[in-house]
Structures are given as C-alpha cells and as structure tokens.
C-alpha cells in the first residue's frame, strides 16, 4: 500500500490536500494504522485523479462530494455544463488573442523590408485547416481554396483574421517549394458553418521569417535568403513553413500581395 506522501506524489498533489480531503470526507484512506497513519490502495489513484480534475474545472468540493454518489449520467451532465462554460471562456480569449495577433502583424509590416530575414516572436494561433493538397496545379489550389472556404462563414474572406498556408518544406528548400504539399489555414475565431473541421496550432515561439511578394519566384528568392540567414546563424528549424498573408484582402492563389514565410526556431 501507499503512504500518504507516496499517493500525493503519484497524483501530483500535496500531502496537505489529501489530509484535507480525508477530513472533509471526500477521499478517504483505505486504512489507518494504530498510530493513525494513512495508507492508500493503488486503485484509489483513479478516484483521486477524478476529484482533482473536477476541482481544477472549478467545481466546489461540496458539489464533488455530492456527485460521488450520483449515477454516471448526472456526473456527465455536470461535466457538459462545465465544458460549455470553459468553451465560452476559450472563445472569448481566442478573440482577444486574434486582436493581439493582428496588432503584432501590423507592427511587423511597418518595419520589415522585403527579402530581409528577421528573427521575431510570434504568438500561438489556432487555425481551421483544409485537407492536404495532392498537387500544386492552379486547378488543385483553386479547388482546395473553394472547398475550404465553403465550410466557413460567408464573410470569412473579409473578416481580417490571420490566414495563409502551412507548407511541408523541410530545410528551407527553395527548389522543393513548387511541388511541396500544403494546407490552407484560417484562424479558428472565424465562424464556420457548423460542420466538423480539423484544427491545427501554430506554436508560440521565436521564428525566422522573411517578407516576400506573392509569387513563386519571389517566394523562392525569399527562401534562399532565409536559408542563408539561418545557416550563417546555425539555427535549427522545424520542418513546417507557415506562409502567412499580411492583409485581409486576398488575391492571386488566395494570398495577399505580400506574405510572411516563417519557420519556428528549435531552442
């Protein structure tokens, strides 16, 4: 059996918490020694993790105690209510994050020179994403673009939320760009039509970036400059390239006049 300190460590909580839960009748030890020491069974861990999880979701201890004796359907109803509250808070914070992201992008646009690589901090953004492209022909790009935006709100093209492409392009390979597979992305604060859509997260972190014009020739030139920049500084990068629009108005190939090419730097 487990001593109280061992159970606390296993559940990533504190000895004091377990004593408090025992005193409140929420989580009792399996047995006590004659000297009053608490001992727990390994199987009790799962009940404890459930209690800790409910507490982290904001449920008061008295309500958790009530739910312990309730049927699973009532527990599920309570969890769904909590989940709805959390989703509402996440939605509100996502809108704030979107506004902050746009301000950051606007600031970077003012100071950036075309083809001049930079190292910048970027916030985390969650995107709706399309299926992966099967080719890079004009026909495939247009079909993928139309398919993706049909699933979003009718005003999605003009709502100003960040958009672009996630391109599978390891090693900043300019020669491989014309044939690289990609996904269309649009920040998930944009409303969709209610259909199930996949999401993908752009991590917060330090990125190696370069601003280019929206053409294959310009993008390849920017990639060459970015690769030299990263090689000179001995930077290790992830394999994904985020190809982000700088403005909400989209033109050729579903992109803005200028775009950011961005690679997350591995620290």
Secondary structure as a PSIPRED ss2 file (coil, helix, strand):
# PSIPRED VFORMAT (PSIPRED V4.0)

   1 X C   1.000  0.000  0.000
   2 X E   0.000  0.000  1.000
   3 X E   0.000  0.000  1.000
   4 X H   0.000  1.000  0.000
   5 X H   0.000  1.000  0.000
   6 X H   0.000  1.000  0.000
   7 X H   0.000  1.000  0.000
   8 X H   0.000  1.000  0.000
   9 X H   0.000  1.000  0.000
  10 X H   0.000  1.000  0.000
  11 X C   1.000  0.000  0.000
  12 X C   1.000  0.000  0.000
  13 X C   1.000  0.000  0.000
  14 X C   1.000  0.000  0.000
  15 X H   0.000  1.000  0.000
  16 X H   0.000  1.000  0.000
  17 X H   0.000  1.000  0.000
  18 X H   0.000  1.000  0.000
  19 X H   0.000  1.000  0.000
  20 X H   0.000  1.000  0.000
  21 X H   0.000  1.000  0.000
  22 X H   0.000  1.000  0.000
  23 X H   0.000  1.000  0.000
  24 X C   1.000  0.000  0.000
  25 X C   1.000  0.000  0.000
  26 X C   1.000  0.000  0.000
  27 X C   1.000  0.000  0.000
  28 X C   1.000  0.000  0.000
  29 X C   1.000  0.000  0.000
  30 X C   1.000  0.000  0.000
  31 X E   0.000  0.000  1.000
  32 X E   0.000  0.000  1.000
  33 X C   1.000  0.000  0.000
  34 X C   1.000  0.000  0.000
  35 X C   1.000  0.000  0.000
  36 X C   1.000  0.000  0.000
  37 X C   1.000  0.000  0.000
  38 X E   0.000  0.000  1.000
  39 X E   0.000  0.000  1.000
  40 X E   0.000  0.000  1.000
  41 X C   1.000  0.000  0.000
  42 X H   0.000  1.000  0.000
  43 X H   0.000  1.000  0.000
  44 X H   0.000  1.000  0.000
  45 X H   0.000  1.000  0.000
  46 X H   0.000  1.000  0.000
  47 X H   0.000  1.000  0.000
  48 X H   0.000  1.000  0.000
  49 X H   0.000  1.000  0.000
  50 X H   0.000  1.000  0.000
  51 X H   0.000  1.000  0.000
  52 X H   0.000  1.000  0.000
  53 X H   0.000  1.000  0.000
  54 X H   0.000  1.000  0.000
  55 X H   0.000  1.000  0.000
  56 X H   0.000  1.000  0.000
  57 X C   1.000  0.000  0.000
  58 X C   1.000  0.000  0.000
  59 X C   1.000  0.000  0.000
  60 X C   1.000  0.000  0.000
  61 X H   0.000  1.000  0.000
  62 X H   0.000  1.000  0.000
  63 X H   0.000  1.000  0.000
  64 X H   0.000  1.000  0.000
  65 X H   0.000  1.000  0.000
  66 X H   0.000  1.000  0.000
  67 X H   0.000  1.000  0.000
  68 X H   0.000  1.000  0.000
  69 X C   1.000  0.000  0.000
  70 X C   1.000  0.000  0.000
  71 X C   1.000  0.000  0.000
  72 X H   0.000  1.000  0.000
  73 X H   0.000  1.000  0.000
  74 X H   0.000  1.000  0.000
  75 X H   0.000  1.000  0.000
  76 X H   0.000  1.000  0.000
  77 X H   0.000  1.000  0.000
  78 X H   0.000  1.000  0.000
  79 X H   0.000  1.000  0.000
  80 X H   0.000  1.000  0.000
  81 X H   0.000  1.000  0.000
  82 X H   0.000  1.000  0.000
  83 X H   0.000  1.000  0.000
  84 X H   0.000  1.000  0.000
  85 X H   0.000  1.000  0.000
  86 X H   0.000  1.000  0.000
  87 X H   0.000  1.000  0.000
  88 X H   0.000  1.000  0.000
  89 X H   0.000  1.000  0.000
  90 X H   0.000  1.000  0.000
  91 X H   0.000  1.000  0.000
  92 X H   0.000  1.000  0.000
  93 X H   0.000  1.000  0.000
  94 X H   0.000  1.000  0.000
  95 X H   0.000  1.000  0.000
  96 X H   0.000  1.000  0.000
  97 X H   0.000  1.000  0.000
  98 X H   0.000  1.000  0.000
  99 X H   0.000  1.000  0.000
 100 X H   0.000  1.000  0.000
 101 X H   0.000  1.000  0.000
 102 X H   0.000  1.000  0.000
 103 X H   0.000  1.000  0.000
 104 X H   0.000  1.000  0.000
 105 X H   0.000  1.000  0.000
 106 X H   0.000  1.000  0.000
 107 X H   0.000  1.000  0.000
 108 X H   0.000  1.000  0.000
 109 X H   0.000  1.000  0.000
 110 X H   0.000  1.000  0.000
 111 X H   0.000  1.000  0.000
 112 X C   1.000  0.000  0.000
 113 X C   1.000  0.000  0.000
 114 X E   0.000  0.000  1.000
 115 X C   1.000  0.000  0.000
 116 X C   1.000  0.000  0.000
 117 X C   1.000  0.000  0.000
 118 X E   0.000  0.000  1.000
 119 X E   0.000  0.000  1.000
 120 X E   0.000  0.000  1.000
 121 X E   0.000  0.000  1.000
 122 X E   0.000  0.000  1.000
 123 X C   1.000  0.000  0.000
 124 X C   1.000  0.000  0.000
 125 X E   0.000  0.000  1.000
 126 X E   0.000  0.000  1.000
 127 X E   0.000  0.000  1.000
 128 X E   0.000  0.000  1.000
 129 X E   0.000  0.000  1.000
 130 X C   1.000  0.000  0.000
 131 X C   1.000  0.000  0.000
 132 X C   1.000  0.000  0.000
 133 X C   1.000  0.000  0.000
 134 X C   1.000  0.000  0.000
 135 X C   1.000  0.000  0.000
 136 X C   1.000  0.000  0.000
 137 X C   1.000  0.000  0.000
 138 X H   0.000  1.000  0.000
 139 X H   0.000  1.000  0.000
 140 X H   0.000  1.000  0.000
 141 X H   0.000  1.000  0.000
 142 X H   0.000  1.000  0.000
 143 X H   0.000  1.000  0.000
 144 X H   0.000  1.000  0.000
 145 X H   0.000  1.000  0.000
 146 X H   0.000  1.000  0.000
 147 X H   0.000  1.000  0.000
 148 X H   0.000  1.000  0.000
 149 X H   0.000  1.000  0.000
 150 X H   0.000  1.000  0.000
 151 X C   1.000  0.000  0.000
 152 X E   0.000  0.000  1.000
 153 X C   1.000  0.000  0.000
 154 X C   1.000  0.000  0.000
 155 X C   1.000  0.000  0.000
 156 X H   0.000  1.000  0.000
 157 X H   0.000  1.000  0.000
 158 X H   0.000  1.000  0.000
 159 X C   1.000  0.000  0.000
 160 X C   1.000  0.000  0.000
 161 X C   1.000  0.000  0.000
 162 X C   1.000  0.000  0.000
 163 X E   0.000  0.000  1.000
 164 X E   0.000  0.000  1.000
 165 X E   0.000  0.000  1.000
 166 X E   0.000  0.000  1.000
 167 X E   0.000  0.000  1.000
 168 X E   0.000  0.000  1.000
 169 X C   1.000  0.000  0.000
 170 X H   0.000  1.000  0.000
 171 X H   0.000  1.000  0.000
 172 X H   0.000  1.000  0.000
 173 X C   1.000  0.000  0.000
 174 X C   1.000  0.000  0.000
 175 X C   1.000  0.000  0.000
 176 X C   1.000  0.000  0.000
 177 X H   0.000  1.000  0.000
 178 X H   0.000  1.000  0.000
 179 X H   0.000  1.000  0.000
 180 X C   1.000  0.000  0.000
 181 X C   1.000  0.000  0.000
 182 X E   0.000  0.000  1.000
 183 X E   0.000  0.000  1.000
 184 X E   0.000  0.000  1.000
 185 X E   0.000  0.000  1.000
 186 X E   0.000  0.000  1.000
 187 X E   0.000  0.000  1.000
 188 X C   1.000  0.000  0.000
 189 X C   1.000  0.000  0.000
 190 X C   1.000  0.000  0.000
 191 X C   1.000  0.000  0.000
 192 X E   0.000  0.000  1.000
 193 X C   1.000  0.000  0.000
 194 X C   1.000  0.000  0.000
 195 X C   1.000  0.000  0.000
 196 X C   1.000  0.000  0.000
 197 X C   1.000  0.000  0.000
 198 X C   1.000  0.000  0.000
 199 X E   0.000  0.000  1.000
 200 X E   0.000  0.000  1.000
 201 X E   0.000  0.000  1.000
 202 X E   0.000  0.000  1.000
 203 X C   1.000  0.000  0.000
 204 X C   1.000  0.000  0.000
 205 X E   0.000  0.000  1.000
 206 X E   0.000  0.000  1.000
 207 X E   0.000  0.000  1.000
 208 X E   0.000  0.000  1.000
 209 X E   0.000  0.000  1.000
 210 X E   0.000  0.000  1.000
 211 X E   0.000  0.000  1.000
 212 X E   0.000  0.000  1.000
 213 X E   0.000  0.000  1.000
 214 X C   1.000  0.000  0.000
 215 X C   1.000  0.000  0.000
 216 X H   0.000  1.000  0.000
 217 X H   0.000  1.000  0.000
 218 X H   0.000  1.000  0.000
 219 X H   0.000  1.000  0.000
 220 X H   0.000  1.000  0.000
 221 X H   0.000  1.000  0.000
 222 X H   0.000  1.000  0.000
 223 X H   0.000  1.000  0.000
 224 X H   0.000  1.000  0.000
 225 X H   0.000  1.000  0.000
 226 X H   0.000  1.000  0.000
 227 X H   0.000  1.000  0.000
 228 X H   0.000  1.000  0.000
 229 X H   0.000  1.000  0.000
 230 X H   0.000  1.000  0.000
 231 X H   0.000  1.000  0.000
 232 X H   0.000  1.000  0.000
 233 X C   1.000  0.000  0.000
 234 X C   1.000  0.000  0.000
 235 X C   1.000  0.000  0.000
 236 X C   1.000  0.000  0.000
 237 X E   0.000  0.000  1.000
 238 X C   1.000  0.000  0.000
 239 X C   1.000  0.000  0.000
 240 X E   0.000  0.000  1.000
 241 X E   0.000  0.000  1.000
 242 X E   0.000  0.000  1.000
 243 X E   0.000  0.000  1.000
 244 X E   0.000  0.000  1.000
 245 X E   0.000  0.000  1.000
 246 X C   1.000  0.000  0.000
 247 X C   1.000  0.000  0.000
 248 X C   1.000  0.000  0.000
 249 X C   1.000  0.000  0.000
 250 X C   1.000  0.000  0.000
 251 X C   1.000  0.000  0.000
 252 X H   0.000  1.000  0.000
 253 X H   0.000  1.000  0.000
 254 X H   0.000  1.000  0.000
 255 X C   1.000  0.000  0.000
 256 X C   1.000  0.000  0.000
 257 X C   1.000  0.000  0.000
 258 X E   0.000  0.000  1.000
 259 X E   0.000  0.000  1.000
 260 X E   0.000  0.000  1.000
 261 X E   0.000  0.000  1.000
 262 X E   0.000  0.000  1.000
 263 X E   0.000  0.000  1.000
 264 X E   0.000  0.000  1.000
 265 X E   0.000  0.000  1.000
 266 X C   1.000  0.000  0.000
 267 X C   1.000  0.000  0.000
